[in-house]
Amino acid sequence: MRKPIPLAVTMGDPGGIGPEVILKTFKQRPLDPHFRYVIFGVPEVFEALKKKQGLAFSFYPVQRFEKIPFEKQRIYCVDVSEEARRILHQIKTRRSEKRRSEARDLHFEIGKISLANAAAAYAALQQACHYAARGKVSALVTAPVHKMSMRGIDPHFTGHTEYLAGQSRTKAFAMMFASPRLNVTLVTIHVPLKSVSRLITPSVVFQKIRLTDEFLKRYFGIRRPHIAVCALNPHGRETGREDEEKIRPAVRLAQKKNIRAVGPLSADRLFFDAYEGRFDAVVSMYHDQGLAPFKMIAFREGVNVTLGLPFIRTSPDHGTAFDIAGQGTADPVSMKSALSLAEQLLKTRLHASFDGHSD
């Protein structure tokens, strides 16, 4: 490999388990010499955790990303405190809250929805995305945020996936959940169940199939991925028209494009077949259809991956876990998997570009 690649990690909500699993991940695994690591967050949050939980961990706080020397065996932390204070002040001023003199104070609350928590999480995500979208970092690993909390800062925030796509001006994107035995891409994401049928169209389903096929080829090295496409309704066309009118045309179009896709197939059998290795990925029509079976078998090691972005983005497959935050019991396995997968995908992409393939 050529020069080391900057890889960014966002702190997530400081009131959740994100900072804890980040600390544990870097403490328990060696740093890959091919990469340089930078955390976007609030250093005092990590320092408080280190003291409380006895986590021996060294990182180097910096005020600006541009000033990082990226030396070997060092983890840097870009301090987003000032940007978080600015966001908090702006929100509180807009709401005409009293005690404006305290509007710039950051008082983090463990295990709770908090405007200060959200401001810090939002600032970290905003800054990391800024550099990722401009090619300054090649991969972004995002610790969990609380959506309700983030909406106190941005009322339109629906999740990392949509935010990163919007900020990077990515029109065609998808959410995939990856694990050793099951990979699942979602057609619709964070929408009410009653809206799913309306949002499913042949073009949208085909787009998700195509993104899945391209990702598996480019990053997993699978020459002709075998992709199974879920039916929307129980037993498919036996109970609804959407499968014949919306999903089957998308599968046929994919086949014409030399994509090895089959479906729509009934979900009650499909996930078992995928788990047994008969398919490389499943394209699921809605959030719980895909994630209920996925989390059943890969809750700890599962990784959330965003397809279609100009940079790699992975995330642990769990939320902020407010109920155990601050107790020192959070399991870092999913964060370790997210970081390892980001490294693996970067190496695959880089090797492919060295071999003369298009990047």
C-alpha positions as a Markdown table, in Angstrom:
| # | Residue | x | y | z |
|---|---|---|---|---|
| 1 | Met | 0.0 | 0.0 | 0.0 |
| 2 | Arg | 1.0 | 3.6 | -0.5 |
| 3 | Lys | 0.6 | 6.3 | 2.2 |
| 4 | Pro | -1.5 | 5.5 | 5.2 |
| 5 | Ile | -5.3 | 6.1 | 4.8 |
| 6 | Pro | -7.1 | 8.3 | 7.3 |
| 7 | Leu | -10.1 | 6.5 | 8.9 |
| 8 | Ala | -12.6 | 8.5 | 10.9 |
| 9 | Val | -14.8 | 7.5 | 13.9 |
| 10 | Thr | -17.7 | 9.6 | 15.2 |
| 11 | Met | -18.3 | 9.7 | 18.9 |
| 12 | Gly | -22.1 | 9.2 | 18.8 |
| 13 | Asp | -24.4 | 10.3 | 21.6 |
| 14 | Pro | -22.2 | 11.0 | 24.7 |
| 15 | Gly | -25.1 | 9.8 | 26.9 |
| 16 | Gly | -25.1 | 6.4 | 25.2 |
| 17 | Ile | -22.6 | 3.6 | 24.9 |
| 18 | Gly | -20.9 | 4.9 | 21.8 |
| 19 | Pro | -17.9 | 6.5 | 23.6 |
| 20 | Glu | -17.5 | 3.4 | 25.8 |
| 21 | Val | -17.4 | 0.9 | 22.9 |
| 22 | Ile | -15.0 | 3.1 | 21.0 |
| 23 | Leu | -12.6 | 3.1 | 23.9 |
| 24 | Lys | -12.9 | -0.6 | 24.4 |
| 25 | Thr | -12.5 | -1.3 | 20.7 |
| 26 | Phe | -9.2 | 0.6 | 20.4 |
| 27 | Lys | -8.0 | -0.8 | 23.7 |
| 28 | Gln | -8.6 | -4.4 | 22.7 |
| 29 | Arg | -7.4 | -4.5 | 19.1 |
| 30 | Pro | -4.1 | -3.5 | 17.6 |
| 31 | Leu | -3.9 | -0.5 | 15.2 |
| 32 | Asp | -3.4 | -1.5 | 11.6 |
| 33 | Pro | -0.3 | 0.2 | 10.3 |
| 34 | His | -2.0 | 0.8 | 6.9 |
| 35 | Phe | -4.4 | 3.3 | 8.5 |
| 36 | Arg | -4.3 | 6.5 | 10.6 |
| 37 | Tyr | -7.2 | 6.8 | 13.0 |
| 38 | Val | -9.1 | 10.0 | 14.0 |
| 39 | Ile | -12.1 | 10.3 | 16.4 |
| 40 | Phe | -14.5 | 13.2 | 16.0 |
| 41 | Gly | -15.9 | 14.0 | 19.5 |
| 42 | Val | -15.4 | 15.7 | 22.8 |
| 43 | Pro | -12.2 | 14.6 | 24.6 |
| 44 | Glu | -13.6 | 15.3 | 28.1 |
| 45 | Val | -16.2 | 12.6 | 27.5 |
| 46 | Phe | -13.5 | 10.0 | 26.9 |
| 47 | Glu | -11.4 | 11.3 | 29.7 |
| 48 | Ala | -14.3 | 10.9 | 32.1 |
| 49 | Leu | -15.0 | 7.4 | 30.9 |
| 50 | Lys | -11.3 | 6.4 | 31.3 |
| 51 | Lys | -11.3 | 7.6 | 34.9 |
| 52 | Lys | -14.6 | 6.0 | 35.8 |
| 53 | Gln | -14.0 | 2.7 | 34.1 |
| 54 | Gly | -10.2 | 2.4 | 34.4 |
| 55 | Leu | -9.7 | 2.2 | 30.7 |
| 56 | Ala | -6.1 | 2.8 | 29.9 |
| 57 | Phe | -6.2 | 4.5 | 26.5 |
| 58 | Ser | -4.1 | 7.3 | 25.0 |
| 59 | Phe | -5.3 | 9.6 | 22.2 |
| 60 | Tyr | -4.1 | 13.0 | 21.1 |
| 61 | Pro | -6.7 | 15.9 | 21.1 |
| 62 | Val | -6.5 | 18.4 | 18.3 |
| 63 | Gln | -8.6 | 21.4 | 17.5 |
| 64 | Arg | -8.5 | 21.1 | 13.7 |
| 65 | Phe | -8.4 | 18.1 | 11.4 |
| 66 | Glu | -6.0 | 19.9 | 9.0 |
| 67 | Lys | -3.4 | 20.1 | 11.8 |
| 68 | Ile | -3.1 | 16.4 | 12.4 |
| 69 | Pro | 0.4 | 15.0 | 11.6 |
| 70 | Phe | -0.9 | 11.4 | 11.4 |
| 71 | Glu | 2.0 | 9.7 | 13.1 |
| 72 | Lys | 2.2 | 5.9 | 13.6 |
| 73 | Gln | 0.4 | 4.2 | 16.4 |
| 74 | Arg | -1.5 | 7.4 | 17.5 |
| 75 | Ile | -5.2 | 7.9 | 17.7 |
| 76 | Tyr | -6.2 | 11.6 | 17.3 |
| 77 | Cys | -9.4 | 13.2 | 18.5 |
| 78 | Val | -10.7 | 16.3 | 16.8 |
| 79 | Asp | -12.4 | 18.3 | 19.5 |
| 80 | Val | -15.9 | 19.3 | 18.3 |
| 81 | Ser | -16.8 | 21.0 | 21.7 |
| 82 | Glu | -16.8 | 24.6 | 20.3 |
| 83 | Glu | -19.0 | 23.6 | 17.3 |
| 84 | Ala | -21.3 | 21.8 | 19.7 |
| 85 | Arg | -21.6 | 24.9 | 21.9 |
| 86 | Arg | -22.4 | 27.0 | 18.8 |
| 87 | Ile | -25.1 | 24.6 | 17.8 |
| 88 | Leu | -26.6 | 24.5 | 21.3 |
| 89 | His | -26.5 | 28.3 | 21.6 |
| 90 | Gln | -28.2 | 28.6 | 18.2 |
| 91 | Ile | -31.0 | 26.2 | 19.1 |
| 92 | Lys | -31.7 | 27.7 | 22.6 |
| 93 | Thr | -31.7 | 31.2 | 21.2 |
| 94 | Arg | -34.1 | 30.2 | 18.5 |
| 95 | Arg | -36.4 | 28.8 | 21.2 |
| 96 | Ser | -36.1 | 32.0 | 23.2 |
| 97 | Glu | -35.1 | 30.1 | 26.3 |
| 98 | Lys | -34.2 | 31.9 | 29.4 |
| 99 | Arg | -30.7 | 31.9 | 31.0 |
| 100 | Arg | -29.1 | 32.5 | 27.7 |
| 101 | Ser | -25.8 | 33.1 | 29.4 |
| 102 | Glu | -25.7 | 29.3 | 30.0 |
| 103 | Ala | -26.7 | 28.4 | 26.5 |
| 104 | Arg | -23.1 | 27.6 | 25.6 |
| 105 | Asp | -22.5 | 25.2 | 28.5 |
| 106 | Leu | -22.2 | 21.5 | 27.6 |
| 107 | His | -23.8 | 19.4 | 30.4 |
| 108 | Phe | -23.9 | 15.9 | 29.2 |
| 109 | Glu | -26.5 | 13.5 | 30.7 |
| 110 | Ile | -25.9 | 9.8 | 30.8 |
| 111 | Gly | -28.7 | 7.6 | 29.7 |
| 112 | Lys | -31.1 | 10.4 | 28.8 |
| 113 | Ile | -32.3 | 12.4 | 25.8 |
| 114 | Ser | -30.5 | 15.7 | 26.1 |
| 115 | Leu | -30.0 | 18.7 | 23.8 |
| 116 | Ala | -26.4 | 19.0 | 24.8 |
| 117 | Asn | -25.8 | 15.3 | 24.0 |
| 118 | Ala | -27.4 | 15.8 | 20.6 |
| 119 | Ala | -25.4 | 19.0 | 19.9 |
| 120 | Ala | -22.1 | 17.1 | 20.5 |
| 121 | Ala | -23.2 | 14.1 | 18.5 |
| 122 | Tyr | -24.4 | 16.3 | 15.6 |
| 123 | Ala | -21.2 | 18.4 | 15.6 |
| 124 | Ala | -19.1 | 15.2 | 15.4 |
| 125 | Leu | -21.1 | 13.8 | 12.6 |
| 126 | Gln | -21.3 | 17.1 | 10.7 |
| 127 | Gln | -17.5 | 17.6 | 10.8 |
| 128 | Ala | -16.6 | 14.0 | 10.0 |
| 129 | Cys | -19.0 | 14.0 | 7.1 |
| 130 | His | -17.5 | 17.2 | 5.8 |
| 131 | Tyr | -14.1 | 15.7 | 5.4 |
| 132 | Ala | -15.4 | 12.3 | 4.2 |
| 133 | Ala | -17.4 | 14.0 | 1.4 |
| 134 | Arg | -14.3 | 15.9 | 0.3 |
| 135 | Gly | -12.1 | 12.8 | 0.2 |
| 136 | Lys | -10.0 | 13.8 | 3.3 |
| 137 | Val | -11.0 | 10.5 | 5.0 |
| 138 | Ser | -11.7 | 7.4 | 3.1 |
| 139 | Ala | -14.0 | 5.7 | 5.6 |
| 140 | Leu | -16.4 | 6.7 | 8.4 |
| 141 | Val | -17.4 | 4.5 | 11.3 |
| 142 | Thr | -20.3 | 6.0 | 13.1 |
| 143 | Ala | -21.2 | 5.3 | 16.8 |
| 144 | Pro | -24.9 | 5.3 | 17.5 |
| 145 | Val | -27.0 | 8.4 | 18.0 |
| 146 | His | -30.5 | 8.8 | 19.4 |
| 147 | Lys | -32.8 | 9.9 | 16.6 |
| 148 | Met | -35.4 | 11.6 | 18.9 |
| 149 | Ser | -32.5 | 13.5 | 20.5 |
| 150 | Met | -31.0 | 14.5 | 17.1 |
| 151 | Arg | -34.3 | 15.9 | 16.0 |
| 152 | Gly | -34.0 | 18.5 | 18.7 |
| 153 | Ile | -31.1 | 19.8 | 16.6 |
| 154 | Asp | -32.4 | 18.9 | 13.1 |
| 155 | Pro | -36.2 | 18.2 | 12.9 |
| 156 | His | -35.7 | 16.4 | 9.6 |
| 157 | Phe | -33.0 | 13.9 | 10.9 |
| 158 | Thr | -34.1 | 10.3 | 10.3 |
| 159 | Gly | -30.8 | 8.5 | 10.6 |
| 160 | His | -27.1 | 8.4 | 9.6 |
| 161 | Thr | -27.9 | 6.9 | 6.2 |
| 162 | Glu | -30.1 | 9.6 | 5.0 |
| 163 | Tyr | -28.0 | 12.4 | 6.6 |
| 164 | Leu | -24.8 | 11.2 | 4.9 |
| 165 | Ala | -26.4 | 10.7 | 1.6 |
| 166 | Gly | -27.9 | 14.2 | 1.7 |
| 167 | Gln | -24.6 | 15.8 | 2.8 |
| 168 | Ser | -22.6 | 14.1 | 0.1 |
| 169 | Arg | -25.4 | 14.7 | -2.6 |
| 170 | Thr | -25.8 | 11.0 | -3.1 |
| 171 | Lys | -29.1 | 10.2 | -4.9 |
| 172 | Ala | -28.8 | 6.4 | -5.2 |
| 173 | Phe | -28.0 | 4.8 | -1.8 |
| 174 | Ala | -29.1 | 1.9 | 0.3 |
| 175 | Met | -28.7 | 0.5 | 3.8 |
| 176 | Met | -27.1 | -2.9 | 4.0 |
| 177 | Phe | -26.6 | -5.0 | 7.1 |
| 178 | Ala | -23.6 | -7.3 | 6.8 |
| 179 | Ser | -22.5 | -10.3 | 8.8 |
| 180 | Pro | -20.5 | -13.5 | 8.2 |
| 181 | Arg | -23.6 | -15.6 | 7.2 |
| 182 | Leu | -26.2 | -13.1 | 6.2 |
| 183 | Asn | -26.3 | -9.8 | 4.2 |
| 184 | Val | -29.5 | -7.8 | 4.0 |
| 185 | Thr | -30.3 | -4.6 | 1.9 |
| 186 | Leu | -33.4 | -2.6 | 2.7 |
| 187 | Val | -35.6 | -1.1 | 0.0 |
| 188 | Thr | -37.4 | 1.2 | 2.4 |
| 189 | Ile | -35.8 | 2.3 | 5.7 |
| 190 | His | -37.3 | 4.5 | 8.4 |
| 191 | Val | -40.9 | 4.8 | 7.3 |
| 192 | Pro | -44.3 | 3.8 | 8.7 |
| 193 | Leu | -45.4 | 0.4 | 7.7 |
| 194 | Lys | -48.5 | 1.8 | 6.1 |
| 195 | Ser | -46.3 | 3.8 | 3.6 |
| 196 | Val | -44.2 | 0.8 | 2.5 |
| 197 | Ser | -46.4 | -0.3 | -0.4 |
| 198 | Arg | -46.7 | 3.2 | -1.8 |
| 199 | Leu | -42.9 | 3.7 | -1.7 |
| 200 | Ile | -42.1 | 0.5 | -3.4 |
| 201 | Thr | -41.7 | 0.9 | -7.2 |
| 202 | Pro | -39.9 | -1.2 | -9.8 |
| 203 | Ser | -37.2 | 1.5 | -10.2 |
| 204 | Val | -36.6 | 1.7 | -6.5 |
| 205 | Val | -36.4 | -2.0 | -6.1 |
| 206 | Phe | -34.1 | -2.3 | -9.1 |
| 207 | Gln | -31.8 | 0.4 | -7.7 |
| 208 | Lys | -31.3 | -1.5 | -4.4 |
| 209 | Ile | -30.6 | -4.7 | -6.3 |
| 210 | Arg | -28.1 | -3.0 | -8.5 |
| 211 | Leu | -26.3 | -1.3 | -5.5 |
| 212 | Thr | -26.1 | -4.6 | -3.7 |
| 213 | Asp | -24.7 | -6.4 | -6.7 |
| 214 | Glu | -22.1 | -3.6 | -7.3 |
| 215 | Phe | -21.1 | -3.6 | -3.6 |
| 216 | Leu | -20.6 | -7.3 | -3.4 |
| 217 | Lys | -18.5 | -7.4 | -6.5 |
| 218 | Arg | -16.4 | -4.4 | -5.6 |
| 219 | Tyr | -15.8 | -5.0 | -1.9 |
| 220 | Phe | -16.5 | -8.6 | -1.2 |
| 221 | Gly | -14.8 | -10.0 | -4.4 |
| 222 | Ile | -17.9 | -12.0 | -5.5 |
| 223 | Arg | -17.8 | -12.2 | -9.3 |
| 224 | Arg | -21.5 | -13.0 | -9.8 |
| 225 | Pro | -23.4 | -12.4 | -6.5 |
| 226 | His | -26.6 | -14.5 | -6.1 |
| 227 | Ile | -29.2 | -12.0 | -4.7 |
| 228 | Ala | -32.6 | -13.0 | -3.4 |
| 229 | Val | -35.4 | -10.5 | -3.5 |
| 230 | Cys | -38.2 | -10.7 | -0.8 |
| 231 | Ala | -41.8 | -10.6 | -1.6 |
| 232 | Leu | -43.7 | -7.9 | 0.2 |
| 233 | Asn | -46.8 | -10.0 | 1.1 |
| 234 | Pro | -47.1 | -13.3 | 2.8 |
| 235 | His | -46.6 | -16.0 | 0.2 |
| 236 | Gly | -46.1 | -13.3 | -2.4 |
| 237 | Arg | -48.7 | -12.9 | -5.1 |
| 238 | Glu | -51.1 | -15.2 | -3.2 |
| 239 | Thr | -52.0 | -12.3 | -0.9 |
| 240 | Gly | -51.2 | -9.0 | -2.8 |
| 241 | Arg | -50.7 | -7.4 | -6.2 |
| 242 | Glu | -47.4 | -5.5 | -5.3 |
| 243 | Asp | -45.2 | -8.5 | -5.9 |
| 244 | Glu | -46.3 | -9.1 | -9.5 |
| 245 | Glu | -46.7 | -5.4 | -10.4 |
| 246 | Lys | -43.7 | -3.8 | -8.6 |
| 247 | Ile | -41.1 | -6.3 | -7.5 |
| 248 | Arg | -41.1 | -8.9 | -10.3 |
| 249 | Pro | -40.5 | -6.3 | -13.0 |
| 250 | Ala | -37.5 | -5.0 | -11.0 |
| 251 | Val | -36.1 | -8.5 | -10.8 |
| 252 | Arg | -36.5 | -9.1 | -14.5 |
| 253 | Leu | -34.8 | -5.8 | -15.3 |
| 254 | Ala | -31.9 | -6.9 | -13.1 |
| 255 | Gln | -31.6 | -10.2 | -14.9 |
| 256 | Lys | -31.5 | -8.4 | -18.2 |
| 257 | Lys | -28.6 | -6.4 | -16.8 |
| 258 | Asn | -26.8 | -9.6 | -16.1 |
| 259 | Ile | -27.4 | -9.4 | -12.4 |
| 260 | Arg | -28.0 | -12.8 | -10.8 |
| 261 | Ala | -31.2 | -11.9 | -8.9 |
| 262 | Val | -34.3 | -14.1 | -8.2 |
| 263 | Gly | -37.7 | -13.3 | -6.7 |
| 264 | Pro | -39.9 | -12.2 | -5.4 |
| 265 | Leu | -39.6 | -15.0 | -2.9 |
| 266 | Ser | -41.6 | -15.6 | 0.3 |
| 267 | Ala | -39.7 | -14.2 | 3.3 |
| 268 | Asp | -40.7 | -17.0 | 5.6 |
| 269 | Arg | -38.4 | -19.4 | 3.8 |
| 270 | Leu | -35.9 | -17.0 | 2.1 |
| 271 | Phe | -33.9 | -16.0 | 5.1 |
| 272 | Phe | -33.3 | -19.6 | 6.1 |
| 273 | Asp | -31.9 | -20.3 | 2.6 |
| 274 | Ala | -29.7 | -17.2 | 2.7 |
| 275 | Tyr | -28.4 | -18.2 | 6.2 |
| 276 | Glu | -27.6 | -21.6 | 4.8 |
| 277 | Gly | -25.4 | -20.0 | 2.1 |
| 278 | Arg | -27.7 | -20.3 | -0.9 |
| 279 | Phe | -27.6 | -16.5 | -1.5 |
| 280 | Asp | -25.0 | -13.9 | -1.1 |
| 281 | Ala | -27.5 | -11.2 | -0.1 |
| 282 | Val | -31.2 | -10.6 | 0.5 |
| 283 | Val | -33.0 | -7.5 | -0.7 |
| 284 | Ser | -35.8 | -6.9 | 1.8 |
| 285 | Met | -38.8 | -4.6 | 1.3 |
| 286 | Tyr | -39.0 | -2.9 | 4.7 |
| 287 | His | -37.1 | -2.4 | 7.9 |
| 288 | Asp | -38.4 | -5.1 | 10.2 |
| 289 | Gln | -38.8 | -7.7 | 7.5 |
| 290 | Gly | -35.1 | -7.7 | 7.0 |
| 291 | Leu | -33.7 | -6.7 | 10.4 |
| 292 | Ala | -35.8 | -9.1 | 12.6 |
| 293 | Pro | -34.1 | -12.2 | 11.2 |
| 294 | Phe | -30.8 | -10.4 | 10.8 |
| 295 | Lys | -30.5 | -9.3 | 14.4 |
| 296 | Met | -31.7 | -12.7 | 15.5 |
| 297 | Ile | -28.5 | -14.3 | 14.2 |
| 298 | Ala | -26.0 | -11.4 | 14.1 |
| 299 | Phe | -27.1 | -8.9 | 16.8 |
| 300 | Arg | -23.6 | -8.7 | 18.3 |
| 301 | Glu | -21.3 | -8.9 | 15.2 |
| 302 | Gly | -23.7 | -7.3 | 12.6 |
| 303 | Val | -22.5 | -4.2 | 10.8 |
| 304 | Asn | -24.6 | -1.4 | 9.2 |
| 305 | Val | -23.1 | -0.4 | 5.8 |
| 306 | Thr | -24.3 | 2.4 | 3.5 |
| 307 | Leu | -24.1 | 1.6 | -0.2 |
| 308 | Gly | -23.6 | 4.2 | -2.9 |
| 309 | Leu | -21.7 | 6.9 | -0.9 |
| 310 | Pro | -18.4 | 8.3 | -2.3 |
| 311 | Phe | -16.8 | 7.0 | 0.9 |
| 312 | Ile | -17.1 | 3.9 | 3.0 |
| 313 | Arg | -19.4 | 4.1 | 6.0 |
| 314 | Thr | -20.0 | 1.4 | 8.6 |
| 315 | Ser | -21.6 | 1.4 | 12.0 |
| 316 | Pro | -22.3 | -1.0 | 14.8 |
| 317 | Asp | -25.7 | -2.7 | 14.5 |
| 318 | His | -27.1 | -1.4 | 17.8 |
| 319 | Gly | -28.4 | 1.8 | 19.3 |
| 320 | Thr | -27.4 | 4.1 | 22.1 |
| 321 | Ala | -28.5 | 1.6 | 24.8 |
| 322 | Phe | -29.3 | 4.3 | 27.4 |
| 323 | Asp | -30.4 | 1.6 | 29.8 |
| 324 | Ile | -26.8 | 0.4 | 30.3 |
| 325 | Ala | -24.9 | 3.6 | 29.5 |
| 326 | Gly | -22.2 | 4.5 | 32.0 |
| 327 | Gln | -22.2 | 1.1 | 33.7 |
| 328 | Gly | -19.1 | -0.2 | 31.9 |
| 329 | Thr | -20.9 | -3.3 | 30.6 |
| 330 | Ala | -21.4 | -2.4 | 27.0 |
| 331 | Asp | -20.1 | -5.1 | 24.5 |
| 332 | Pro | -17.8 | -3.6 | 21.9 |
| 333 | Val | -18.1 | -6.6 | 19.5 |
| 334 | Ser | -20.2 | -4.8 | 16.9 |
| 335 | Met | -18.0 | -1.7 | 17.0 |
| 336 | Lys | -15.0 | -3.9 | 16.5 |
| 337 | Ser | -16.7 | -5.5 | 13.6 |
| 338 | Ala | -17.7 | -2.2 | 12.1 |
| 339 | Leu | -14.1 | -0.9 | 12.3 |
| 340 | Ser | -12.6 | -4.2 | 10.9 |
| 341 | Leu | -15.1 | -4.2 | 8.0 |
| 342 | Ala | -14.2 | -0.6 | 7.1 |
| 343 | Glu | -10.6 | -1.5 | 7.1 |
| 344 | Gln | -11.3 | -4.6 | 5.0 |
| 345 | Leu | -13.4 | -2.7 | 2.5 |
| 346 | Leu | -10.7 | 0.0 | 2.1 |
| 347 | Lys | -8.0 | -2.6 | 1.5 |
| 348 | Thr | -10.1 | -4.4 | -1.1 |
| 349 | Arg | -10.8 | -1.1 | -2.9 |
| 350 | Leu | -7.2 | 0.0 | -2.8 |
| 351 | His | -5.9 | -3.4 | -4.1 |
| 352 | Ala | -8.5 | -3.3 | -6.9 |
| 353 | Ser | -7.3 | 0.2 | -8.0 |
| 354 | Phe | -3.7 | -1.1 | -8.0 |
| 355 | Asp | -4.7 | -4.0 | -10.2 |
| 356 | Gly | -5.9 | -1.5 | -12.7 |
| 357 | His | -9.6 | -1.7 | -12.0 |
| 358 | Ser | -11.8 | 1.4 | -11.9 |
| 359 | Asp | -12.1 | 3.0 | -8.4 |
